[in-house]
Amino acid sequence: MAAGDLPESGYAVAYAEAQRSLDEQERAVVELRTRAGTLIAAAAITMSFFGGHALLNDDLHAFGWVAIGCFALVGLAVLLILWPRRDWEFSLAPSEFIATYLEPEHGEPLQLQLILRDLALHMGRSAALNRRQLRTLMITFRTGVLLLVIEVLAWVLALLLHG
C-alpha cells in the first residue's frame, strides 16, 4: 500500500466504524422498545392476576395500593421509552449530503476522503448524542423492571396479609 493511500483508507475505516456504531445504537433502541412492550404486558398480567384476587375483598390492603402505584409508574416508564422522539441521529438526509458535499454553494465538491472524514466526525457526534439518550432510556427501563418486581412483591404481601 502506498503512503498516499493510508489517509484515504483510514478515513474509510473511520467512516465504517462510525456507521457501525450508529447501526448498533439504532438496533439497541428498537430492542429496548420491544422489551418495554414486554414489560408493560408483564405488569398488566401481574395486575390482572394478583389484583383480581386481591380486589375480591372489599378492603384493599396498603400493599395493594403500593402495587397499583407501581403499575402506574411502570406504565409511565414504558410511555417514556416508547414516546416518539425526533432527536435521534442515525443518518444524514440525502438533500443535506448533496448540498454540503457534492453541490456546495461556495467552492468545489469535496474529495471522497474528505467527505468520509467529515461524515465520520459528524456520525461520531451523533453517536455521542444518541448514547446519552439511550443511557437515559436504559435507566428508565431498569427502573420499570424494578417497579415490576416491587409490584409483584406488594401483591403477594397484600394477598398474604389480607387473606
C-alpha positions as a printed NumPy array, in Angstrom:
array([[  0.   ,   0.   ,   0.   ],
       [  1.406,   3.376,  -0.937],
       [  1.894,   6.044,   1.711],
       [ -0.646,   8.283,  -0.072],
       [ -3.365,   5.607,   0.31 ],
       [ -3.14 ,   5.487,   4.111],
       [ -5.206,   8.592,   4.955],
       [ -7.912,   7.695,   2.443],
       [ -8.204,   4.109,   3.677],
       [ -8.055,   5.387,   7.28 ],
       [-10.985,   7.715,   6.634],
       [-12.896,   4.831,   5.077],
       [-12.284,   2.711,   8.189],
       [-13.325,   5.6  ,  10.47 ],
       [-16.493,   6.094,   8.409],
       [-17.315,   2.369,   8.527],
       [-16.819,   2.268,  12.307],
       [-18.956,   5.358,  12.837],
       [-21.708,   3.848,  10.677],
       [-21.47 ,   0.551,  12.576],
       [-21.819,   2.441,  15.869],
       [-24.973,   4.224,  14.687],
       [-26.428,   0.963,  13.343],
       [-25.83 ,  -0.749,  16.692],
       [-27.446,   2.124,  18.543],
       [-30.488,   2.023,  16.292],
       [-30.825,  -1.721,  16.933],
       [-30.485,  -1.087,  20.68 ],
       [-33.333,   1.444,  20.577],
       [-35.586,  -0.989,  18.701],
       [-34.732,  -3.813,  21.128],
       [-35.327,  -1.572,  24.134],
       [-38.739,  -0.58 ,  22.811],
       [-39.605,  -4.24 ,  22.279],
       [-38.552,  -5.033,  25.848],
       [-40.622,  -2.101,  27.097],
       [-43.684,  -3.611,  25.418],
       [-42.967,  -6.909,  27.139],
       [-42.52 ,  -5.097,  30.456],
       [-45.934,  -3.439,  30.31 ],
       [-47.509,  -6.744,  29.268],
       [-45.939,  -8.463,  32.29 ],
       [-47.101,  -5.659,  34.583],
       [-50.642,  -5.873,  33.184],
       [-50.769,  -9.661,  33.619],
       [-49.471,  -9.281,  37.164],
       [-52.053,  -6.597,  37.865],
       [-54.937,  -8.63 ,  36.461],
       [-53.934, -11.902,  38.158],
       [-52.943, -10.698,  41.615],
       [-55.139,  -7.623,  41.579],
       [-58.167,  -9.676,  40.636],
       [-57.672, -11.901,  43.675],
       [-56.874,  -9.005,  45.999],
       [-59.859,  -6.976,  44.862],
       [-62.343,  -9.781,  45.599],
       [-62.395,  -8.423,  49.129],
       [-63.949,  -5.059,  49.77 ],
       [-60.923,  -3.779,  51.664],
       [-57.63 ,  -3.353,  49.768],
       [-54.51 ,  -3.636,  51.916],
       [-51.89 ,  -0.868,  51.76 ],
       [-49.606,  -3.207,  49.837],
       [-52.314,  -3.444,  47.175],
       [-52.175,   0.318,  46.779],
       [-48.386,   0.126,  46.533],
       [-48.785,  -2.456,  43.755],
       [-51.282,  -0.26 ,  41.91 ],
       [-48.904,   2.691,  42.21 ],
       [-46.03 ,   0.583,  40.871],
       [-48.182,  -0.499,  37.942],
       [-48.938,   3.13 ,  37.117],
       [-45.231,   4.01 ,  37.343],
       [-44.296,   1.057,  35.101],
       [-46.806,   2.418,  32.591],
       [-45.176,   5.837,  32.82 ],
       [-41.692,   4.347,  32.326],
       [-42.861,   2.438,  29.268],
       [-44.534,   5.544,  27.894],
       [-41.259,   7.465,  28.238],
       [-39.42 ,   4.719,  26.367],
       [-41.985,   4.31 ,  23.589],
       [-42.731,   8.008,  23.092],
       [-41.659,   9.003,  19.553],
       [-38.544,  11.171,  19.539],
       [-37.186,  13.315,  16.751],
       [-33.778,  13.895,  18.269],
       [-32.199,  10.545,  17.396],
       [-29.486,  10.892,  14.77 ],
       [-28.918,   7.717,  12.785],
       [-28.442,   9.059,   9.272],
       [-27.919,  12.167,   7.18 ],
       [-30.66 ,  13.389,   4.873],
       [-29.688,  12.923,   1.199],
       [-30.55 ,  16.54 ,   0.393],
       [-28.237,  17.728,   3.17 ],
       [-25.468,  15.418,   1.959],
       [-25.745,  16.664,  -1.619],
       [-25.898,  20.332,  -0.601],
       [-22.94 ,  20.018,   1.771],
       [-20.553,  17.72 ,  -0.069],
       [-21.463,  17.465,  -3.747],
       [-23.046,  20.79 ,  -4.628],
       [-21.8  ,  23.362,  -2.089],
       [-22.895,  26.962,  -2.606],
       [-19.319,  28.187,  -2.434],
       [-16.38 ,  26.227,  -3.756],
       [-15.88 ,  22.855,  -5.359],
       [-17.275,  19.479,  -4.274],
       [-15.168,  17.772,  -1.632],
       [-12.868,  14.87 ,  -2.411],
       [-14.038,  11.45 ,  -1.296],
       [-11.536,  11.101,   1.557],
       [-12.591,  14.488,   2.961],
       [-16.254,  13.527,   2.686],
       [-15.548,  10.276,   4.548],
       [-13.57 ,  12.147,   7.206],
       [-16.284,  14.745,   7.738],
       [-19.07 ,  12.162,   7.82 ],
       [-17.132,  10.038,  10.332],
       [-16.726,  13.069,  12.605],
       [-20.415,  14.015,  12.31 ],
       [-21.518,  10.436,  12.942],
       [-19.245,  10.321,  15.977],
       [-21.011,  13.375,  17.396],
       [-24.385,  11.819,  16.585],
       [-23.358,   8.598,  18.328],
       [-22.367,  10.573,  21.436],
       [-25.756,  12.35 ,  21.47 ],
       [-27.597,   9.072,  20.927],
       [-25.523,   7.382,  23.64 ],
       [-26.693,   9.894,  26.26 ],
       [-30.335,   9.425,  25.258],
       [-30.012,   5.655,  25.15 ],
       [-28.414,   5.643,  28.607],
       [-31.383,   7.621,  29.964],
       [-33.86 ,   5.206,  28.383],
       [-31.93 ,   2.209,  29.758],
       [-32.118,   3.669,  33.265],
       [-35.846,   4.242,  32.746],
       [-36.27 ,   0.622,  31.63 ],
       [-34.31 ,  -0.73 ,  34.598],
       [-36.453,   1.39 ,  36.895],
       [-39.554,  -0.094,  35.261],
       [-38.26 ,  -3.624,  35.827],
       [-37.556,  -2.833,  39.465],
       [-41.066,  -1.396,  39.817],
       [-42.49 ,  -4.606,  38.333],
       [-40.641,  -6.661,  40.953],
       [-41.968,  -4.377,  43.699],
       [-45.46 ,  -4.67 ,  42.205],
       [-45.336,  -8.469,  42.358],
       [-43.995,  -8.464,  45.91 ],
       [-46.61 ,  -5.939,  47.003],
       [-49.433,  -8.02 ,  45.548],
       [-48.104, -11.164,  47.222],
       [-47.878,  -9.358,  50.568],
       [-51.326,  -7.839,  50.087],
       [-52.788, -11.288,  49.468],
       [-50.903, -12.928,  52.334],
       [-51.739, -10.256,  54.879],
       [-55.324,  -9.811,  53.806],
       [-56.203, -13.402,  53.086]])
